[in-house]
Amino acid sequence: MKTKPTFQWKYTAAGIAALTLLLSGCAQAAQNTASNNAVTQVDANQNPNAATDIDTGGTKVNVVSAAGDVEVVPIEVMTPDSSAPARANNFVKAADKLNAQLEKENAKQRVKVNAIVKPLADEDFKQNFIFASKSGNASDIYATTFSNIGWMADGDYLLNLNGIEKDPVFQNQIPGYWDAVTWNKNIWGVIQDTEARPVYYWKPALKKLGWTDEQITSLPGKVEKGEFTIDDMGKIAKDAVDKKIVQNGFVPTTGQSDLALLFYSHGVEMYDKDKAEYVFDKAHITDTLKWLKGLLDDKVLTASALGAPKDDNLKAMINGETMFMTAGVWDEAKWRTRGMEKTQGNVSTDYIMQNVGVMLMPPTEKGGKPVTVSGPWTYVVSKQTKHSELAKRLLTYVSAPELQKEHDVQSSHLPFTKEGQELIKDDPWLSANSYLINYSKFIPNDPDQPKFGKIYTDAIKNISGGKSPEETVSLMEEQMKLNLDKFTVK
């Protein structure tokens, strides 16, 4: 039996104080709302996403009109990602629609949503969630990445949502996406959005290498057909660096899902769903690490770029300093809103699409299948909620196509149903890149994923630090034996 994951609490004075408060039953230590979060009431005629909360946070509350004999039920929703506040704020509109339906049903309840956008790093969110759950102060609904579902369900923190998949709003969901919210053959969440991790390329650099506009435009299609390989990409990257057209030939983003893209592109098998255990695919992992070492040896990839913060690498990309970069389709919103371009600051979608190309990660061999990695966000319901049926109904209302679009346009993510995809056809960025998710793979949502993810993340650091692929693979196997109960060696 797998042990429930634990997250290390640093023994600082602040950490000990917070832990003491938790153990003494003080609700404040685990409370999800921040004391300085502005609370804004939003009536049915207002857009909860009009006054942006991006990168700041806040709380939005719907206005409830109810007769004296009607119970107003509070439901708290929390997202730790302030770069996409609609993940929480959309519940304001969803609550208005649900309340209208409850009125038609002559129901004696109405929903009042507290939609909380509280910026938290991943590890801080995990600690916040666990502390809130253990002290009885969990929010009713959380927005979280799908890879957290395994340990949340395994830890008995979540409400089982089996049956919700039958609701009409989910009938045209992208195939395979229920797997992302399923653990131990049960459904523990619903998809909130999806995305993809493409390879970006700098079009003006290809022009300087002699490419025609037609060749540049046709590159994504050649990748999709398997006519353009990873080796082809490497040769172009080296040529651009050698000719000093760019500083960086290829730069990968180094999050767990981002690095998984590199391994999946080389055919690595990570997980056996039937056995519910990890796979140590030695041969393909070795191939991946040899490829990365070759890029480092050729100065196509530098150790400094590999260790740089993602935003620094995004700045280099939008300023024409990088030939190829793996990143997220949602990073287009950062180029639009975070002042990364040196002369203009924020740039338009038109400017981005004129200069930055988007393609799948190419296959290793001609005729092979390209790949991307998706890390969909999800909604989960706390097992502690006192209003499980209303919470589940809210999930169906917030999944409406128009609310998918509201979030996706704001944050450059992608809809997860066919109806949602129809609504974003007027958005040039989203419509051009929605095909990417047809090639999606996912990291496992096993409770041990944080451990496994660290193993392959450390492997990349070891290669960057000068260790050989063979030595790195041996170290990976040692780490797997120490950290995982069981795994298959392939």
C-alpha positions in Angstrom: 0.0 0.0 0.0 1.3 3.4 -0.9 1.9 5.9 1.9 0.2 9.2 1.8 2.6 11.9 0.6 3.9 14.4 3.2 5.2 17.8 2.5 8.2 19.0 4.4 7.6 22.0 6.7 10.7 24.1 7.1 11.6 24.7 10.7 11.7 28.5 10.6 10.3 30.5 13.4 7.3 31.4 11.2 6.8 27.7 10.2 6.8 26.5 13.8 4.5 29.3 14.8 2.0 28.4 12.1 2.2 24.7 12.9 1.6 25.5 16.6 -1.5 27.5 15.6 -2.7 24.6 13.5 -2.3 22.0 16.2 -4.0 24.2 18.7 -7.0 24.3 16.5 -6.7 27.9 15.5 -8.6 28.3 12.3 -6.7 31.4 11.3 -3.6 29.4 10.4 -5.4 27.5 7.8 -7.8 30.1 6.6 -7.9 30.5 2.8 -8.9 34.1 2.7 -6.2 36.7 3.2 -7.0 39.6 5.5 -5.9 42.2 2.9 -7.9 40.6 0.1 -10.4 43.1 -1.2 -14.0 41.8 -1.3 -16.1 42.9 -4.2 -19.8 42.3 -4.6 -20.8 41.6 -8.2 -24.4 41.8 -9.3 -25.9 39.9 -12.3 -25.3 42.8 -14.7 -21.6 43.0 -14.0 -18.7 41.0 -15.3 -16.7 39.5 -12.4 -13.6 39.5 -14.6 -13.9 43.1 -15.8 -11.8 44.5 -12.9 -8.8 42.3 -13.3 -7.3 40.4 -10.4 -4.3 39.2 -12.4 -1.2 38.8 -10.2 -2.9 40.5 -7.2 -5.7 38.4 -5.9 -9.0 39.3 -4.3 -12.5 38.0 -3.5 -15.7 38.3 -5.6 -19.1 37.7 -4.1 -22.4 37.4 -6.1 -25.4 39.4 -5.0 -28.2 37.1 -3.8 -31.8 38.3 -3.8 -33.9 35.9 -1.7 -37.2 35.9 0.2 -37.2 35.5 4.0 -38.0 31.8 3.9 -35.1 31.0 1.5 -31.8 29.8 2.9 -28.7 31.5 1.5 -26.0 28.9 1.3 -22.4 30.1 1.3 -20.0 28.2 -0.9 -16.3 29.1 -1.0 -14.2 28.6 -4.1 -10.4 29.1 -4.1 -7.8 29.2 -6.7 -4.0 29.7 -6.0 -3.3 30.9 -9.5 -3.7 34.7 -9.8 -2.5 34.7 -13.4 -6.0 33.2 -14.3 -8.5 34.7 -11.8 -11.5 33.6 -13.9 -10.9 30.1 -12.5 -12.6 31.4 -9.3 -14.4 34.5 -10.6 -16.5 32.5 -13.1 -18.3 30.9 -10.2 -20.0 34.3 -9.6 -21.8 34.0 -13.0 -22.3 30.3 -12.4 -24.0 31.0 -9.1 -26.3 33.6 -10.7 -27.4 31.0 -13.3 -27.8 28.3 -10.7 -29.9 30.6 -8.5 -32.2 31.4 -11.4 -32.7 27.7 -12.0 -33.3 27.2 -8.2 -36.0 29.9 -8.3 -37.7 28.2 -11.2 -37.7 25.0 -9.2 -39.2 26.8 -6.2 -36.3 25.6 -4.2 -35.7 27.0 -0.7 -32.0 27.6 -1.2 -29.9 30.1 -3.1 -26.1 30.0 -3.4 -23.8 32.8 -2.3 -20.3 32.3 -3.7 -17.1 33.6 -2.2 -14.7 33.4 -5.1 -11.2 33.7 -3.7 -8.1 34.4 -5.8 -5.1 33.9 -3.5 -1.7 33.8 -5.1 0.2 30.8 -3.8 3.2 28.8 -5.1 2.6 25.1 -5.6 4.2 23.9 -2.3 2.5 26.7 -0.3 -0.8 25.7 -1.8 -0.3 22.1 -0.9 0.5 23.0 2.7 -2.5 25.5 2.8 -4.8 22.8 1.5 -3.7 20.1 3.9 -3.7 22.5 6.9 -7.2 23.8 6.0 -8.5 20.3 5.5 -7.1 19.0 8.8 -8.4 22.0 10.8 -11.9 21.9 9.3 -11.5 25.1 7.3 -11.2 23.8 3.8 -12.9 25.7 1.0 -15.8 23.9 -0.6 -14.3 23.9 -4.1 -10.7 24.2 -5.2 -9.1 24.9 -8.6 -5.9 22.9 -8.9 -3.8 21.2 -11.4 -4.8 17.6 -12.2 -1.5 16.1 -11.0 -2.6 16.9 -7.4 -5.7 14.7 -7.6 -3.9 11.4 -6.8 -2.5 12.5 -3.4 -5.7 14.5 -2.6 -7.9 11.5 -3.2 -5.5 9.1 -1.6 -5.4 11.3 1.5 -9.2 11.2 1.8 -9.6 14.9 1.3 -12.0 14.9 -1.7 -15.6 14.2 -2.4 -16.2 11.4 -4.9 -17.8 12.8 -8.1 -18.7 9.6 -9.8 -21.8 10.2 -12.0 -21.0 13.8 -12.8 -19.6 12.7 -16.2 -23.2 12.0 -17.3 -24.2 15.7 -17.1 -25.0 17.1 -20.6 -22.3 19.8 -20.3 -19.6 17.1 -20.4 -20.9 15.0 -23.2 -18.6 16.4 -25.8 -15.5 16.6 -23.6 -12.2 15.9 -25.4 -11.6 12.2 -25.4 -9.2 10.9 -22.7 -9.6 13.8 -20.4 -11.6 11.9 -17.7 -8.4 10.0 -17.2 -6.8 13.1 -15.8 -9.4 13.4 -13.0 -9.6 9.7 -12.3 -7.7 7.9 -9.5 -8.2 4.4 -8.4 -11.1 4.0 -10.8 -13.1 6.9 -9.3 -13.7 10.4 -10.6 -12.5 13.1 -8.2 -12.8 16.3 -10.2 -13.9 17.9 -13.4 -11.7 19.5 -16.0 -11.5 23.3 -15.8 -9.4 24.0 -18.9 -6.6 22.5 -20.9 -3.5 23.7 -22.6 -0.5 22.5 -24.5 3.3 22.8 -24.4 4.4 23.6 -27.9 7.8 24.5 -29.3 8.0 28.2 -30.1 10.4 29.4 -32.8 11.5 32.9 -33.8 10.4 33.6 -37.4 12.8 36.5 -38.2 15.8 34.2 -37.4 14.5 31.7 -39.9 14.3 34.5 -42.5 17.9 35.4 -41.8 18.8 31.7 -42.4 17.3 32.1 -45.8 13.8 30.6 -45.3 10.9 31.9 -47.4 7.6 33.0 -45.8 6.0 29.8 -47.3 8.6 27.6 -45.7 8.1 29.3 -42.3 4.4 29.0 -42.5 4.5 25.3 -43.5 6.8 24.2 -40.7 4.1 23.3 -38.1 2.4 21.2 -40.7 5.6 19.4 -41.6 6.1 18.6 -37.9 2.6 17.3 -37.6 3.1 15.0 -40.6 6.4 13.7 -39.2 8.5 15.3 -42.0 10.5 17.5 -39.6 12.4 15.8 -36.8 14.1 16.8 -33.5 17.5 16.4 -35.3 16.3 18.8 -38.0 15.4 21.3 -35.2 18.8 20.8 -33.6 20.7 21.5 -36.9 18.7 24.7 -37.4 19.3 25.8 -33.8 23.1 25.2 -34.1 23.2 27.1 -37.4 21.5 30.1 -35.9 23.8 30.1 -32.9 27.0 29.6 -35.0 26.0 32.5 -37.3 25.2 34.6 -34.2 21.7 35.2 -35.3 20.5 34.2 -31.8 22.1 33.6 -28.4 20.2 30.4 -27.6 19.5 27.7 -30.0 17.1 25.6 -27.9 15.7 26.3 -24.4 13.4 23.9 -22.6 11.1 25.0 -19.7 12.0 22.9 -16.7 8.7 22.3 -14.8 7.7 18.6 -14.3 5.2 18.6 -17.2 7.6 20.6 -19.4 10.5 18.2 -18.9 8.1 15.3 -19.5 7.7 16.7 -23.0 11.4 16.0 -23.7 11.1 12.4 -22.4 7.8 11.6 -24.2 9.2 12.9 -27.4 11.9 10.2 -27.2 9.4 7.5 -26.6 9.8 7.2 -22.8 7.1 5.2 -21.1 6.5 6.7 -17.6 3.6 4.9 -16.1 1.7 1.6 -16.3 -2.0 2.5 -15.6 -3.1 -1.2 -15.4 -0.5 -1.9 -12.7 -0.7 1.6 -11.2 3.0 1.8 -11.0 5.9 3.8 -12.6 8.0 2.5 -15.4 11.8 3.0 -15.6 12.3 3.0 -19.3 16.1 2.9 -19.3 16.8 2.8 -23.1 14.5 5.8 -24.0 15.6 7.8 -21.0 19.2 7.3 -22.0 18.3 8.5 -25.5 16.7 11.6 -24.1 19.7 12.4 -21.9 22.2 11.8 -24.8 20.2 14.2 -26.9 20.3 16.9 -24.2 24.0 16.4 -23.6 24.6 16.8 -27.3 22.8 20.1 -27.3 24.9 21.3 -24.3 28.1 20.1 -26.0 27.3 22.0 -29.2 26.4 25.2 -27.2 22.9 25.0 -28.7 21.6 24.8 -25.1 23.5 26.5 -22.3 23.5 25.5 -18.7 22.6 29.1 -17.7 19.5 29.1 -19.9 18.5 25.6 -18.5 18.7 27.0 -14.9 17.2 30.4 -15.6 13.7 31.4 -14.4 11.0 30.8 -17.0 10.1 34.5 -17.4 13.7 35.3 -18.2 13.6 32.7 -21.0 10.3 34.1 -22.2 11.8 37.5 -22.4 14.7 36.2 -24.5 12.2 34.5 -26.8 10.0 37.5 -27.5 13.1 39.7 -28.0 14.5 37.4 -30.7 17.4 36.0 -28.6 16.2 32.4 -28.9 15.6 30.1 -31.9 13.5 27.4 -30.3 11.8 27.3 -26.8 9.4 24.9 -25.2 6.8 26.7 -23.1 3.1 26.9 -22.7 0.4 28.1 -25.1 -0.8 30.3 -22.2 2.5 32.2 -22.1 1.2 34.3 -25.0 -0.8 36.1 -22.3 2.4 36.9 -20.5 3.9 38.5 -23.6 0.7 40.6 -23.9 0.6 41.7 -20.3 3.9 41.6 -18.5 6.0 44.1 -20.5 8.6 41.6 -21.7 9.5 43.1 -25.1 12.4 45.6 -24.7 11.1 48.4 -26.8 7.3 48.0 -26.6 6.7 46.4 -23.3 3.4 44.7 -23.8 2.8 43.4 -27.3 -0.3 42.4 -29.2 -1.4 39.0 -30.3 -0.8 40.1 -33.9 2.8 41.0 -33.1 3.3 37.7 -31.4 1.9 35.7 -34.3 3.9 37.6 -36.8 7.2 36.8 -35.1 6.7 33.7 -33.0 5.8 30.4 -34.7 4.1 27.5 -32.8 4.7 23.8 -33.5 4.4 20.5 -31.8 7.5 18.8 -30.4 8.9 17.0 -33.4 9.4 13.2 -33.5 12.8 11.6 -33.3 12.4 9.9 -36.7 10.8 10.7 -40.0 7.2 9.6 -40.1 7.0 9.6 -36.3 4.2 11.2 -34.3 4.8 14.6 -32.7 3.7 15.2 -29.1 2.7 17.9 -26.6 2.1 17.6 -22.9 -1.1 19.0 -21.4 -1.6 19.8 -17.7 -5.3 20.6 -17.4 -6.5 22.4 -14.4 -9.4 20.9 -12.5 -12.1 21.6 -9.9 -12.3 19.4 -6.9 -14.8 19.4 -4.0 -13.6 19.1 -0.4 -15.0 16.1 1.4 -15.8 18.5 4.3 -18.4 20.5 2.3 -21.8 20.7 3.9 -23.5 21.4 0.5 -22.2 18.6 -1.8 -25.2 18.6 -4.1 -25.1 22.4 -4.7 -21.4 22.3 -5.1 -21.7 19.6 -7.8 -24.4 21.6 -9.6 -22.1 24.6 -9.5 -19.4 22.6 -11.3 -21.8 21.9 -14.1 -22.8 25.5 -14.5 -19.2 26.9 -14.3 -18.3 24.4 -17.1 -20.6 26.1 -19.6 -19.0 26.9 -22.9 -19.3 30.6 -22.5 -17.5 30.5 -19.2 -14.8 28.3 -20.6 -14.2 31.0 -23.2 -14.2 33.8 -20.6 -11.3 32.1 -18.8 -9.5 30.9 -22.0 -9.4 34.3 -23.7 -8.2 36.0 -20.5 -5.4 33.5 -19.9 -4.6 31.9 -23.3 -5.8 28.5 -22.3 -7.9 26.1 -24.3 -11.5 24.8 -24.0 -12.1 21.2 -23.0 -15.4 20.6 -24.9 -16.3 20.8 -28.5 -18.9 23.5 -27.7 -16.2 25.6 -26.0 -13.9 25.2 -28.9 -16.6 26.5 -31.3 -16.8 29.7 -29.2 -13.0 30.5 -29.5 -12.9 30.4 -33.3 -12.9 34.2 -33.3 -9.8 34.3 -31.2 -6.8 34.1 -33.6 -4.3 32.7 -31.0 -6.6 30.0 -29.5 -8.2 28.9 -32.7 -4.8 28.5 -34.4 -3.4 26.4 -31.6 -6.4 24.3 -30.4 -5.3 21.4 -32.7 -2.3 20.9 -30.4 -4.3 19.1 -27.8 -5.0 16.3 -30.2 -1.4 15.2 -29.5 -1.5 15.5 -25.7 0.1 13.3 -23.2 -0.1 13.8 -19.4 2.2 13.2 -16.5 0.8 10.6 -14.1 -1.5 11.8 -11.3 -0.3 9.1 -9.0 0.2 10.2 -5.4 4.0 9.6 -5.8 4.2 12.0 -8.8 6.1 14.6 -6.8 8.8 12.1 -6.0 9.0 10.7 -9.5 9.0 14.2 -11.0 11.9 15.2 -8.8 13.8 12.1 -10.0 13.7 13.2 -13.7 14.1 16.8 -12.8 17.3 16.0 -10.9 18.4 14.0 -13.9 18.3 17.1 -16.1 20.3 19.0 -13.5 22.9 16.2 -13.4 23.3 16.3 -17.2 23.6 20.1 -17.0 26.2 19.7 -14.3 28.5 17.5 -16.4 27.5 13.9 -15.5 27.2 11.4 -18.3 23.9 10.0 -19.5 24.8 6.5 -18.3 25.9 7.8 -14.8 22.7 9.8 -14.6 20.5 6.8 -15.5 22.2 4.8 -12.7 21.5 7.6 -10.2 17.9 7.7 -11.3 17.5 4.0 -10.7 18.9 4.4 -7.2 16.5 7.2 -6.5 13.6 5.2 -7.7 14.5 2.3 -5.4 14.8 4.6 -2.5 11.6 6.7 -3.1 9.0 4.4 -4.8 7.4 1.3 -3.4 7.5 -0.5 -6.7 8.2 0.2 -10.3 8.8 -1.7 -13.5 12.2 -1.7 -15.3 11.8 -1.7 -19.0 
